[in-house]
Amino acid sequence: GVGHFAVQPAALYSQRGFTLRQSGSYGLYDPANTYTHDASVRFDYLMLPLNLAYTQRADGQGAQVFAGVYLGVLAGGRYAGTSNGYTERGNVRVGNEATVTNSNLYGRRFDNGVQMGLGYRYHGLLAQASYSLGLRNVDTFNGNALFIRNFESYDGAKYRNQAFQVSLAYLVGTKS
């Protein structure tokens, strides 16, 4: 870095996802006929953030504030869902097709966004807490592919990753 500023590239494993619960009735004509859907979806990403950090001291030690961009690469994942007692499990795969002939969910390969956070460096150890906001719709069919087949899907819906994360790193090649 130069003075109080430093560029911080990194490679991180990140697990992101959501849980969903839907319940209701099938309409005005049959309000006694109800449904309940539960789902848990987890995505595995390789995250490649690039941050600009400002540190408390010119040697990089102490408190820091940082902001930057990230690229996420979807490696896969898994899901489980229950709909009116019927349970379905499967994998999250990279792709642009959602078919009813298999039990996979599909998501886009790449995610990108912005992030910011706070950190503290002590010698070669760096602890950080950050928030990231995805800027790309990670669903493949605007609201259809990431939902389990028995769930209501919302046409035109967009799904963007948001995450709070905490990391602890050892910086290689630093002067202690």
C-alpha positions in Angstrom: 0.0 0.0 0.0 0.9 3.7 -0.2 0.7 5.5 3.1 -2.7 4.8 4.7 -4.2 3.3 1.6 -3.9 -0.3 0.3 -5.5 -2.5 -2.4 -6.8 -5.8 -0.9 -7.5 -8.6 -3.4 -8.7 -11.9 -1.9 -10.1 -15.3 -2.8 -12.8 -16.6 -0.3 -15.3 -19.5 -0.1 -18.7 -18.1 0.7 -22.0 -20.0 1.4 -25.1 -18.0 0.7 -28.7 -18.9 0.5 -32.2 -18.4 1.9 -35.1 -20.1 3.6 -38.6 -19.6 2.4 -42.0 -20.3 3.9 -45.3 -19.9 2.0 -48.8 -20.7 3.1 -52.3 -19.8 2.0 -55.3 -21.2 0.3 -55.9 -22.1 -3.3 -58.4 -19.4 -4.0 -61.7 -17.8 -3.4 -63.7 -20.9 -4.6 -62.0 -23.3 -2.2 -60.6 -21.4 0.9 -60.5 -24.6 3.0 -58.0 -26.1 0.7 -54.7 -24.8 2.0 -51.0 -25.3 1.3 -47.7 -24.9 3.1 -44.3 -24.8 1.3 -40.9 -24.7 3.1 -37.6 -24.5 1.4 -33.9 -24.1 2.3 -31.4 -23.3 -0.5 -27.6 -23.0 -0.1 -25.2 -21.7 -2.8 -21.5 -22.3 -2.7 -19.4 -19.5 -4.2 -15.8 -18.7 -4.8 -15.7 -14.9 -4.1 -13.1 -12.7 -5.6 -13.3 -9.3 -3.8 -11.1 -6.3 -4.7 -11.1 -3.6 -2.0 -9.5 -0.2 -1.4 -8.7 0.1 2.3 -7.8 3.1 4.5 -5.9 2.1 7.6 -5.5 3.9 10.9 -1.7 3.8 10.7 0.5 4.3 7.6 2.2 0.9 8.2 -1.3 -0.8 7.7 -1.7 -1.8 11.3 -4.8 -0.9 13.4 -8.4 -0.2 12.4 -9.4 0.1 8.8 -12.4 0.9 6.6 -12.7 -0.5 3.1 -14.9 -0.6 0.1 -14.8 -2.3 -3.3 -16.3 -4.7 -5.8 -16.6 -8.5 -5.9 -17.0 -11.2 -8.5 -18.7 -14.4 -7.3 -18.4 -17.8 -9.2 -21.1 -20.3 -8.4 -19.6 -23.7 -7.7 -22.9 -25.5 -6.8 -25.1 -26.0 -3.8 -28.1 -27.9 -2.5 -31.7 -27.5 -1.5 -34.4 -29.2 0.4 -38.1 -28.4 0.3 -41.4 -29.7 1.7 -44.8 -29.0 0.1 -47.9 -30.4 1.9 -45.9 -33.3 3.3 -44.0 -34.1 0.1 -40.2 -33.6 0.5 -37.8 -32.9 -2.3 -34.0 -32.6 -2.2 -31.5 -31.9 -4.9 -28.5 -29.9 -6.0 -28.0 -26.4 -7.3 -26.2 -26.5 -10.6 -24.9 -23.8 -12.9 -27.0 -23.5 -16.0 -29.8 -21.8 -17.8 -32.3 -24.6 -17.9 -34.9 -25.7 -15.4 -36.6 -28.9 -16.3 -39.3 -30.9 -14.6 -37.4 -34.2 -15.3 -34.7 -33.8 -12.7 -34.4 -32.6 -9.1 -31.8 -29.8 -9.7 -32.2 -26.1 -9.3 -30.2 -23.8 -11.6 -28.5 -20.5 -11.0 -26.2 -18.2 -13.0 -22.5 -18.9 -13.0 -21.4 -15.3 -12.1 -22.5 -12.8 -9.5 -21.0 -9.4 -9.0 -21.6 -6.5 -6.6 -20.2 -4.0 -4.2 -19.1 -4.3 -0.6 -17.9 -2.3 2.3 -16.8 -3.0 5.8 -14.5 -2.5 8.8 -11.4 -4.4 9.9 -8.5 -4.5 12.2 -5.0 -5.6 11.5 -2.5 -6.8 14.0 0.9 -7.9 12.5 0.0 -10.5 9.9 -3.6 -11.2 11.2 -6.5 -9.3 9.6 -10.1 -9.5 11.0 -12.9 -8.0 8.9 -16.6 -7.6 9.0 -18.3 -6.6 5.7 -21.6 -6.2 3.9 -22.0 -7.1 0.2 -24.8 -6.2 -2.1 -25.2 -8.1 -5.4 -26.0 -6.1 -8.5 -26.8 -9.0 -10.8 -30.0 -11.1 -10.9 -28.6 -14.6 -10.1 -31.8 -16.5 -11.2 -31.8 -17.9 -14.7 -35.4 -17.4 -15.7 -36.5 -14.2 -14.0 -38.2 -15.9 -11.1 -38.8 -19.5 -12.2 -35.6 -21.5 -12.0 -34.5 -21.1 -8.4 -37.9 -22.1 -7.0 -38.7 -25.7 -6.2 -41.3 -27.0 -8.7 -44.1 -27.1 -6.1 -43.6 -23.5 -5.1 -45.4 -20.4 -6.4 -43.0 -18.5 -8.7 -43.2 -14.9 -9.3 -42.7 -13.9 -12.9 -40.3 -11.0 -13.3 -38.9 -11.3 -9.8 -35.2 -10.7 -9.5 -32.9 -12.4 -7.0 -29.8 -10.6 -5.8 -27.3 -11.8 -3.2 -26.9 -9.8 0.0 -24.6 -10.9 2.8 -23.0 -9.9 6.0 -19.7 -11.8 6.5 -16.9 -12.0 9.0 -13.4 -13.2 8.0 -10.1 -13.8 9.6 -7.0 -13.9 7.4 -3.3 -14.3 7.8 -1.4 -12.0 5.4 1.5 -13.7 3.6 4.7 -11.7 3.0 3.9 -8.9 5.4 6.4 -7.2 7.7 5.5 -7.8 11.3 
